[in-house]
Amino acid sequence: MDFYELVTRRSSIHSNAPRRAIPDNVLQSILNAGRVAPSAKNLQP
């Protein structure tokens, strides 16, 4: 999948599925990606 296809196929989720568990390794990967992602002017939370 190229970048253009990724951007055009995105969707917004307005509700969640509380009964659907996220595996710990997937959650850890998501959090790690956010931790190392660049930020505007190095603004950090």
N, C-alpha and C positions, 0 to 999 in steps of 0.2 A: 504494500500500500504506500503510495507516495504522499507527500505532504498535502497537496491540493485535495486529494481524495479524502484524507483524514479530516481536513477542515470542513469540507462540504458535507461529510456524513455525520458530523457531530450532532448531538441532541442535548437538550436541557431536561434534566429530571426534576420534577416538581414535587415528587413524593418518594419515599423510600420503601423498601420491603423489609420491615423489621424482623421477619422470620427467616430471612436469608442471611446466613452467617458468612462473613468474609474470613477466609483462612488466614491464620497469623502470618504466614510467609508472604502472602499477597499484600496484606496491610503494611507489613514492614517494608516491602519494596516501594509501595506508594509513598509512605512517609519519608523514606530515604531519598527518593527522587525529588520530593518537595524541599528537603533539607539542603540538597546540593544544587538546586536550580538557581540560576542567576536572578538577581532582583534589580529593580530600577535604582540607580545611583547607590547601590549596596545598602538600601534601606532594609533593615531586618526587624522582625517582630520582637 
